[in-house]
Amino acid sequence: MKNILITNDDGVYSTGLKAAYDSVYDLGDVTVVAPSSQKSGVGRGISIFEPLRVSLANVNGFKAYAVDGTPTDSVIIGIFSIMKKNPELVLSGFNVGENISTDTVTTSGTIGAALEAASYGIPALAASIQVIDEGDKFDDHRTYNYDYNTGIKIVNRIAKNVLAKGLPKGVDLLNINIPRHATMDTEIEITRLARKIFLTGVEERHDPRGRPYYWINGEIIRDAEEGTDVRAVMKKGHISVTPLSLDSTSRIDFGEIEKLL
């Protein structure tokens, strides 16, 4: 029987984690290890200056291990301390909020967890669902109301094929994004990463003593070049699947760099 590890960055009680479980529970022996609380935006952060504690939680009818750390911590604890072996697949998600463009690939805890799994040679999937109200990304995801049915079926199909065939050479993980109103008839588009999805801004405010503090914010970009994940999800309403690699080395003539040295 295939061994599957599930994690996320929205926390062990998120409804998206239950959807991830429903996506693959019939494909093998499933272990769920996820952060004990919301850990969005931590990327592939790892806890190396403090110990980690793990507690057992009964979440929506299935057993899960809650780690008081990051999504990457959860993958490490899951593989090396709970499963004590490499699973055949790691599924990270469902994240409440789309994870598209280079902005999110480098900051998303959902993708960070998948990257950690991929670093051990484990095929990994990161799955996210689009939100219409940006505030939904910051609400309590224990009661988040969303119809995950299409996402569950899509991820089940992809996971089944990856377990049977593996990922293509040069691909370490698949980043899957499901538009808000997707159905099983929605087109699936193989995409590349758009450059950005946020027009980053900083809002300065002042506390009662007149001292400044800052909120990092930003407008959402809702369109990009053809073939990108941002255009597929935000403009066309397509399901986006982006193949990602751990190797971020630029594919250029190294002689161009020698000129700079």
N, C-alpha and C positions, 0 to 999 in steps of 0.2 A: 504494500500500500504506500502511496506517495505521502510524504510529509509536507505540510503547508504551514507557514508562519504568517499570521496576520498582525498588522500594527496600524497606527495612524498618528496624527498629531493633534486631533481635536479632543483627545482624552478617551479613557476607557468606557465612559458612559455615553458617548456620542451615538446617535441613531445611525450615523454613517458607518460605524464599526460593526453594528449588527447587520447592515446591508452587505458589508464586505464578507462577513461570516456566511450570510445566505448565498453569496455568490459562489462559494467554493466548498461548502461543507460536504457536498456529495462527491467531491473529487479526490478525497484522501483523508488522512488523519490531521485534523486542524488544531493548531495551538495558537492562542490569542494572547499577545503580550503588548501592552500599550501604556502610554503615559497616564498617570493617575489624574492629571488635570490638563487643561488646555495648554498646548505648547506650539501654537502656530507661529511661523516666522523665525524659528530657531535654526533653519537650514539643517546642516549635518553636524550641529553642535553636539559635543560629547562632554560628560561630566568626569573630569579627571582630578578635581581638587576636593571632592567630597564623596563619601560612600553613598550607595544607593540602597533603598529598601524596597522590597517587593511584597505585596499583599494579594491575597486571592479574592476575587470579586465574582459574584454571580450576576451576569449582565444579560438582561433580556432572555433568560433561559439557557445561556451557555456560560461555561467557566472561562474566566479571563484572569490574567496576571496583570496587576497594576503596578507600574514602576514609577517611583517619584523622581523621574528624570526626563530626558529628552526622547524623541522618537528613535534616534540613533542608539541611545542607551538601551531602549527597549529591544531593539534588534540584537544587540550584543548580548544582553542578559538572556533573551529568548534562545539564541543559538548556543551559547557557551555554558549557561547555567541551568536552563530549564529543559531544552530539548537534548542538549549535549551532543548535537550532531547537526550537520548542514541539512536544512530542508531542501526539497526539490523545487520549491517556489516560495517567494515572499510576496505578499499582497499588502500594500500600504494604502489605506483609505477606508471608506470613501470620504474624501475631504469635502467639507461644506465650503464651497467656493472654488472657482476654476483655478487651475495651476497652469498657466500658459505664459509663454515668452521667457526670455533669458532672465527677466526680473524674478520670476517665481522659482525657476529651476535652481537658482543660487540661494534662495531664502526659505523656500517651503520645507517645513519639517516632514511633510508627506513624502516629497521627493528625496529629501535627505535620508530618510529611513530606507528607501528603495536603493539609493546609491550605496549605503553601507552594506546592504545585502549583496549587491552586485560586486562589491570589492572582494567578496569571498568566492566569486564565481557562481553565485546563485542567481538564476533567472528571477527578475523582479518586475512587478507591475505597480504603478502608482495610479490610483483612480480618484477622480474629482468630479463634482457636479457643479454646474454654474448656478450662481444666485443672481436674482434680479435686483434685490435690495442689498446693497453692500453692507448694511448693518447686520444682516443675517450671519456674516462671517464672525461677528463678535458676540452673538447672543449665546445663551445656554443651549448647547447642542444635545443635551440629554432629552429634550422634548422637541427638537427640530422636526417640523412636519414637512415631509417631502416624499413624493412617490418615486422610490428608488428602483421600481420594477424593471424599467428599461436598462438601467445601468447594471443591475444584477445579472440580467440575461446576457448582456454584451460581455461583461467581465467573465462570466462563467464560460462562454464560448472561447474567449481568448485564452483563459487560464487552461482550459482543457487541451487546447492545441499546443500551448507552450509546454505543458507537462509531457505531452506525447512526442513533440518534435524538438523542443528547446527553442532558443532564440537564434536568429541568423547570426553568422559570424560578424563580429564588429558591433553588435548591439548588446548592451548590458541591461537595459530596462526599457519598458514601454510606458510612456506617459499618456494616460487615457483621460479625456475630458468629455463629459456628457452635458450637452446643452439642457437648459431648464425644461423645455417642452419636447424633448426627444421621445420618439417612439421607435419601435423595431423597424419602421420603414424609413427612418432618418438615415441620410447618407453618411457613411463612414469615410473620412478623408485621412490619408496618410500625409502628415504635415512636417514642416520644419519649424524651429522656434522663431517667433518674431523677436525683434530686438528689444522692444519694451511693451509693457501694458500700462505702466503708471507714468503720468506726468508729475514727477515728484515735486512736492512743495513743503515748506516749513512755515508754520503759523506761530508767531511769537505772542505770548500772553504775559501778564504780570500777576504775581501773587499779591496778597494784601499789604505786603511790605514794599511793593513796588519793584521787586526783583524779577527779572525775566525768566520764563521757562518756555519750552518749545514742544510743539506737537508736529511730528513728521506726518504729512498727509499726501494726497495726490489725487488727480483726476484719472479716471479709467479711460484708456484708449480703446475705442470700439471698432477699429479697423486697422488693417496692415496690408502688406503685400500679399498677392495671390500665392497660395501654397503654404502660408504660415498658419500656425495654430490659432492666433488671434483672429484672423479673417474667418477661418473655418467655424469657430465657435461663436464669436461675437457678431459677425456680419451675416454669415450664411446659415447659422443654426445647425451646422453639421457636427457630428461626433468626430473628435480629433484624436488620432493616435500618432504620437511622435516617438520614433526610435531614438534613444539616447545612449551615449557612450561615456564611460568614465574618463577616457583619454581626451583631455581638453587641448592637446597640442595643436597649434595652428598648422594646417596643411599648406605650407608655403615652401618656396625655395629658401633653404637656410642661408644661402648666400646673401639674401636681402637683409638678414639680421647681422651678418658679418660686417656689412657696410656701416652698421651703427656702432660697431665695437672698435 
